[in-house]
Amino acid sequence: MTASAADTNAERAVRRRQQDDRQPGPATLAVTLTVLAALLVVSATAGLAIGSVQVPPGQVWGIVTHALGADWTTPNWSAARETIVLDVRAPRVLLGAVAGAGLAVVGTALQALIRNPLAEPYLLGVSSGASLGAVLVIVFGVTWFGPTSLSVAAFAGALGALLLVYATARTGGRITSARLILSGVAIAAMLTAVLDLLLLTTDRGNEARAVLAWTLGGLGGVNWDTLWLPSAALLLGIGILMVQARNLNLLAGEEAATTMGLDVARFRARMFVLLSLVTGILVAATGPIGFVGLMLPHIVRLVVGGDHRRVLPTAALGGAVFLIWADIAARVVAAPMEIPVGVLTALCGGPFFLWLMRRDARRNTDRGGA
């Protein structure tokens, strides 16, 4: 292929991208972000108020502002309610917001990097790899890295699983949707089998029960001392991805990206490491929570378009709101028993995944007929 032909193809790819992703105006984005930010405040308030002990929203705000040093309110609540709001529910709500935002942006970036609308940490085996790494630490009591041993092992497992899936699906320099999903399902199944084997062979009942509860995904057990690491991972991930948003946009066409000076292979490698780091730390904190990274990017693109400078912050807010409400539902649907939040996200994400597959199949059929 000559240089002029390559340039022409690159220009056509860019034009197709611009036609497919007609962006709403700045006012639409501003309204969307404002609404989501308000919903996040409402959701956090609900998360602090709803539970086995109901706390009125006004009292919730009074407890929170009093803890922050505000003197405008007179404490009219019991010490027990203050402990429930500040020490039990507040870390859980914040972890839900952090994990939801993180999984949503990771899913958004993976779909751009692999150019596959079905890409998501859970479906690609990344969560399974992180889970296996974390379980190895729990079962064998590994403490090589001190308090961060669980997160380090989860990161290593996530990165290894992602690279294995990518290498398996890549044939002749190309990746198809079918190969990618099949590779992810196969790798996830193998890693899950190893994890189950560990559960069956361990003779320590406490560790086995802890691992089983953890693998279902949930936000319980978090405290202020452990919240800083997933929060730092989220800020790092969003910060770098926002800086690289233009390059993520260019990946819509590899020829166009190369023509514009992007080293696609090196860029993908760096992003894979970053996304594995974020996913590993989040999974270490919450267990594997699936389908958040699949649903939110698609829903957000329907509202703000395909530009990642718009999609990433919107998906982060949407993911935070979604997971907070999923956790609220997990606490109240079968009260006093608590349903693992990963079960509820799977119940939502499974039908969404099937709908997405059928939609893409119809589009491919229409294009073939045209």
C-alpha positions as CSV (number, residue, x, y, z in Angstrom):
1,M,0.0,0.0,0.0
2,T,1.4,3.4,-1.0
3,A,1.7,6.3,1.4
4,S,-1.0,8.3,-0.4
5,A,-3.4,5.3,-0.2
6,A,-2.7,4.9,3.5
7,D,-3.3,8.6,4.1
8,T,-6.6,8.3,2.2
9,N,-7.7,5.4,4.2
10,A,-6.8,7.1,7.4
11,E,-8.8,10.2,6.4
12,R,-11.8,8.1,5.5
13,A,-11.6,6.3,8.9
14,V,-11.5,9.7,10.7
15,R,-14.5,10.9,8.7
16,R,-16.5,7.8,9.4
17,R,-15.7,8.2,13.1
18,Q,-16.9,11.8,13.0
19,Q,-20.1,10.9,11.2
20,D,-20.8,8.0,13.6
21,D,-20.1,10.0,16.7
22,R,-21.9,13.3,16.2
23,Q,-21.4,14.9,19.6
24,P,-24.1,16.7,21.5
25,G,-23.4,20.3,22.4
26,P,-21.5,21.4,25.5
27,A,-24.8,22.3,27.1
28,T,-25.9,18.6,27.0
29,L,-22.7,17.5,28.6
30,A,-22.9,20.1,31.3
31,V,-26.5,19.2,32.1
32,T,-25.7,15.5,32.2
33,L,-22.7,15.9,34.5
34,T,-24.7,18.3,36.8
35,V,-27.6,15.8,37.0
36,L,-25.3,12.9,37.7
37,A,-23.5,14.9,40.4
38,A,-26.8,15.7,42.1
39,L,-27.8,12.0,41.8
40,L,-24.5,11.0,43.4
41,V,-25.2,13.3,46.4
42,V,-28.8,11.9,46.7
43,S,-27.5,8.3,46.3
44,A,-24.8,8.8,49.0
45,T,-27.4,10.2,51.4
46,A,-29.7,7.3,50.7
47,G,-26.8,4.9,51.3
48,L,-26.1,6.5,54.7
49,A,-29.8,6.6,55.7
50,I,-31.1,3.2,54.6
51,G,-30.5,0.0,56.4
52,S,-31.6,-2.1,59.3
53,V,-31.5,1.1,61.4
54,Q,-33.2,3.9,59.5
55,V,-31.6,7.3,59.9
56,P,-33.6,10.4,58.6
57,P,-31.7,12.2,55.8
58,G,-31.6,15.5,57.7
59,Q,-30.0,13.7,60.6
60,V,-27.5,12.0,58.2
61,W,-26.4,15.4,57.0
62,G,-26.2,16.7,60.6
63,I,-24.0,13.8,61.6
64,V,-21.7,14.2,58.6
65,T,-21.4,18.0,58.8
66,H,-20.8,17.8,62.6
67,A,-18.0,15.3,62.0
68,L,-16.5,17.7,59.5
69,G,-16.4,20.4,62.2
70,A,-19.5,22.4,61.3
71,D,-21.1,24.0,64.4
72,W,-24.4,25.2,62.9
73,T,-26.3,22.1,64.0
74,T,-27.0,20.8,67.5
75,P,-26.4,17.1,68.0
76,N,-29.8,15.4,68.6
77,W,-28.8,11.9,67.7
78,S,-27.6,8.9,69.7
79,A,-24.0,7.8,69.7
80,A,-25.1,4.5,68.2
81,R,-26.5,6.3,65.1
82,E,-23.4,8.4,64.7
83,T,-21.3,5.2,64.7
84,I,-23.5,3.5,62.2
85,V,-23.4,6.5,59.8
86,L,-19.7,7.4,60.1
87,D,-18.0,4.1,60.8
88,V,-20.2,1.5,59.2
89,R,-22.0,3.0,56.2
90,A,-19.9,5.9,55.1
91,P,-16.8,3.8,54.2
92,R,-19.1,1.4,52.4
93,V,-20.9,4.1,50.4
94,L,-17.6,5.7,49.4
95,L,-16.1,2.3,48.4
96,G,-19.3,1.8,46.2
97,A,-18.8,5.1,44.5
98,V,-15.1,4.5,44.0
99,A,-15.5,0.9,42.7
100,G,-18.5,1.8,40.5
101,A,-16.6,4.7,38.9
102,G,-13.4,2.7,38.5
103,L,-15.1,-0.3,36.9
104,A,-17.0,2.0,34.5
105,V,-13.9,3.8,33.3
106,V,-11.9,0.6,33.0
107,G,-14.7,-0.9,30.8
108,T,-14.8,2.3,28.7
109,A,-11.0,2.2,28.1
110,L,-11.0,-1.6,27.4
111,Q,-13.7,-1.2,24.8
112,A,-11.7,1.4,23.0
113,L,-8.3,-0.4,23.3
114,I,-9.6,-3.7,21.9
115,R,-12.2,-2.1,19.7
116,N,-14.9,-4.4,21.0
117,P,-18.2,-3.3,22.5
118,L,-18.4,-6.4,24.6
119,A,-15.1,-5.8,26.4
120,E,-15.3,-5.7,30.2
121,P,-13.0,-6.8,33.0
122,Y,-15.4,-9.5,34.1
123,L,-16.0,-11.0,30.7
124,L,-12.4,-10.8,29.6
125,G,-11.1,-12.8,32.6
126,V,-9.4,-9.8,34.2
127,S,-11.5,-10.0,37.3
128,S,-10.9,-13.8,37.5
129,G,-7.2,-13.3,37.3
130,A,-7.3,-10.6,40.0
131,S,-9.5,-12.9,42.1
132,L,-7.1,-15.8,41.8
133,G,-4.2,-13.6,42.8
134,A,-6.1,-12.3,45.9
135,V,-7.3,-15.7,46.9
136,L,-3.7,-17.1,46.8
137,V,-2.8,-14.4,49.4
138,I,-5.8,-15.2,51.6
139,V,-5.4,-19.0,51.5
140,F,-1.6,-19.1,51.9
141,G,-1.3,-16.1,54.2
142,V,1.3,-14.3,51.9
143,T,2.5,-11.1,53.4
144,W,5.6,-10.3,51.3
145,F,4.3,-6.7,50.6
146,G,2.8,-6.1,54.0
147,P,-0.8,-4.6,54.1
148,T,-0.7,-4.2,50.3
149,S,0.0,-7.9,49.5
150,L,-3.6,-8.6,48.5
151,S,-3.7,-5.6,46.1
152,V,-0.3,-6.5,44.6
153,A,-1.3,-10.1,44.0
154,A,-4.7,-9.0,42.5
155,F,-2.9,-6.6,40.2
156,A,-0.4,-9.3,39.0
157,G,-3.3,-11.7,38.4
158,A,-5.3,-9.2,36.5
159,L,-2.4,-8.2,34.3
160,G,-1.5,-11.8,33.6
161,A,-5.0,-12.7,32.7
162,L,-5.5,-9.7,30.4
163,L,-2.2,-10.4,28.5
164,L,-3.1,-14.1,28.2
165,V,-6.6,-13.3,26.7
166,Y,-5.1,-10.7,24.4
167,A,-2.4,-13.0,23.1
168,T,-4.8,-16.0,22.7
169,A,-7.3,-13.9,20.7
170,R,-4.8,-12.2,18.5
171,T,-4.2,-14.1,15.3
172,G,-2.5,-12.7,12.2
173,G,-2.2,-9.3,13.9
174,R,-6.0,-9.1,14.2
175,I,-8.6,-9.6,17.0
176,T,-12.2,-10.5,16.3
177,S,-15.1,-10.1,18.7
178,A,-15.8,-13.8,18.7
179,R,-12.2,-14.8,19.4
180,L,-11.9,-12.2,22.1
181,I,-15.0,-13.2,24.0
182,L,-14.3,-16.9,23.6
183,S,-10.7,-16.4,24.9
184,G,-12.0,-14.4,27.8
185,V,-14.6,-17.0,28.7
186,A,-12.0,-19.9,28.4
187,I,-9.3,-18.1,30.5
188,A,-11.9,-17.1,33.1
189,A,-13.2,-20.6,33.3
190,M,-9.7,-22.0,33.9
191,L,-8.8,-19.5,36.5
192,T,-12.1,-20.0,38.3
193,A,-11.4,-23.8,38.2
194,V,-8.1,-23.2,39.9
195,L,-9.7,-21.0,42.5
196,D,-12.4,-23.6,43.2
197,L,-9.7,-26.2,43.6
198,L,-8.0,-24.1,46.2
199,L,-11.3,-23.8,48.1
200,L,-11.8,-27.5,48.0
201,T,-8.3,-28.5,49.1
202,T,-7.7,-25.9,51.8
203,D,-8.2,-27.4,55.3
204,R,-8.8,-24.0,56.9
205,G,-12.5,-23.4,57.2
206,N,-12.2,-19.8,58.1
207,E,-10.2,-18.9,55.0
208,A,-12.5,-21.0,52.8
209,R,-15.6,-19.1,54.1
210,A,-13.9,-15.8,53.7
211,V,-12.8,-16.5,50.1
212,L,-16.3,-17.8,49.2
213,A,-18.0,-14.7,50.5
214,W,-15.4,-12.5,48.9
215,T,-15.7,-14.1,45.4
216,L,-19.4,-13.2,45.3
217,G,-18.5,-9.5,45.4
218,G,-19.5,-7.0,48.1
219,L,-18.8,-3.8,49.9
220,G,-19.0,-5.0,53.5
221,G,-16.0,-5.1,55.7
222,V,-14.4,-1.9,54.4
223,N,-13.1,0.6,56.9
224,W,-11.4,4.0,56.7
225,D,-7.9,2.5,56.9
226,T,-8.3,0.5,53.7
227,L,-10.3,3.0,51.7
228,W,-7.3,5.1,50.6
229,L,-5.8,2.6,48.2
230,P,-8.8,2.1,45.8
231,S,-9.4,5.8,46.0
232,A,-5.8,6.5,44.9
233,A,-6.1,3.9,42.1
234,L,-9.3,5.6,40.8
235,L,-7.8,9.1,40.8
236,L,-4.6,7.8,39.1
237,G,-6.6,5.8,36.5
238,I,-9.1,8.6,35.6
239,G,-6.3,11.2,35.5
240,I,-4.1,9.3,33.1
241,L,-7.1,8.2,30.9
242,M,-8.4,11.8,30.6
243,V,-4.9,12.8,29.4
244,Q,-4.9,10.0,26.9
245,A,-8.6,10.5,25.8
246,R,-7.5,11.8,22.4
247,N,-5.4,8.7,21.8
248,L,-8.3,6.5,22.8
249,N,-10.5,8.3,20.2
250,L,-7.8,7.6,17.5
251,L,-8.0,3.9,18.1
252,A,-11.3,3.8,16.2
253,G,-9.0,3.3,13.2
254,E,-5.5,1.9,13.6
255,E,-4.3,3.2,10.3
256,A,-5.5,6.7,11.2
257,A,-3.9,6.5,14.6
258,T,-0.5,5.4,13.1
259,T,-0.7,8.1,10.5
260,M,-1.2,10.7,13.3
261,G,1.9,9.6,15.1
262,L,0.5,7.1,17.7
263,D,2.5,4.0,18.5
264,V,-0.5,1.8,18.9
265,A,1.3,-1.3,20.2
266,R,3.2,0.6,22.9
267,F,0.2,2.7,23.8
268,R,-1.9,-0.4,24.3
269,A,0.7,-2.1,26.4
270,R,0.9,0.9,28.8
271,M,-2.8,1.1,29.0
272,F,-3.1,-2.6,29.8
273,V,-0.8,-2.2,32.7
274,L,-2.7,0.8,34.0
275,L,-6.1,-0.9,33.7
276,S,-4.8,-4.1,35.3
277,L,-3.5,-2.0,38.2
278,V,-6.8,-0.3,38.7
279,T,-8.9,-3.4,38.3
280,G,-6.6,-5.4,40.6
281,I,-6.8,-2.9,43.4
282,L,-10.6,-2.6,43.0
283,V,-11.2,-6.3,43.0
284,A,-8.9,-6.7,46.0
285,A,-11.2,-4.3,47.9
286,T,-14.6,-5.5,46.7
287,G,-14.3,-8.9,45.1
288,P,-15.3,-9.5,41.5
289,I,-18.3,-7.3,40.6
290,G,-19.3,-7.9,37.1
291,F,-21.0,-6.0,34.2
292,V,-20.6,-2.5,35.6
293,G,-17.9,-1.9,33.0
294,L,-20.0,-3.3,30.3
295,M,-23.3,-1.5,30.9
296,L,-22.3,2.0,31.9
297,P,-20.1,2.9,28.8
298,H,-22.9,2.0,26.4
299,I,-25.6,3.9,28.3
300,V,-23.3,6.9,28.6
301,R,-22.5,7.0,24.9
302,L,-26.2,7.2,24.0
303,V,-26.3,10.5,25.9
304,V,-23.0,12.2,25.4
305,G,-21.6,10.6,22.2
306,G,-18.4,8.7,21.7
307,D,-15.7,11.2,22.5
308,H,-13.8,9.8,25.5
309,R,-13.2,13.3,26.9
310,R,-16.9,13.2,27.5
311,V,-17.5,9.5,28.1
312,L,-14.9,9.0,30.8
313,P,-16.1,11.5,33.4
314,T,-19.8,10.8,32.7
315,A,-19.2,7.0,33.0
316,A,-17.4,7.6,36.3
317,L,-20.3,9.5,37.8
318,G,-22.8,7.0,36.4
319,G,-20.9,4.0,37.7
320,A,-20.7,5.5,41.2
321,V,-24.4,6.2,41.3
322,F,-25.3,2.7,39.9
323,L,-23.1,0.7,42.4
324,I,-24.3,2.7,45.4
325,W,-27.9,1.9,44.6
326,A,-27.0,-1.8,43.8
327,D,-25.5,-2.0,47.3
328,I,-28.6,-0.4,48.8
329,A,-30.7,-3.0,47.1
330,A,-28.4,-5.8,48.2
331,R,-29.0,-4.6,51.8
332,V,-32.8,-4.3,51.8
333,V,-34.2,-6.7,49.2
334,A,-33.9,-9.7,51.4
335,A,-33.4,-8.0,54.8
336,P,-32.1,-9.0,57.3
337,M,-30.1,-11.2,55.0
338,E,-27.7,-9.3,52.7
339,I,-27.4,-10.3,49.1
340,P,-23.9,-10.0,47.6
341,V,-23.9,-7.0,45.3
342,G,-22.1,-8.9,42.6
343,V,-25.1,-11.2,42.3
344,L,-27.4,-8.1,41.6
345,T,-25.0,-6.6,39.1
346,A,-24.9,-10.0,37.3
347,L,-28.7,-10.1,37.2
348,C,-28.8,-6.7,35.6
349,G,-25.8,-7.2,33.3
350,G,-26.7,-10.6,31.9
351,P,-29.8,-9.5,30.1
352,F,-28.0,-6.3,29.0
353,F,-25.2,-8.4,27.5
354,L,-27.6,-10.6,25.6
355,W,-29.4,-7.5,24.3
356,L,-26.1,-6.0,23.2
357,M,-25.1,-9.2,21.3
358,R,-28.5,-9.2,19.5
359,R,-28.2,-5.5,18.6
360,D,-24.7,-6.0,17.2
361,A,-25.9,-9.1,15.2
362,R,-28.8,-7.1,13.7
363,R,-26.4,-4.3,12.7
364,N,-24.0,-6.7,11.1
365,T,-26.9,-8.3,9.2
366,D,-28.1,-4.9,8.0
367,R,-24.6,-4.0,6.8
368,G,-24.3,-7.3,5.0
369,G,-27.6,-6.8,3.3
370,A,-26.7,-3.3,2.2
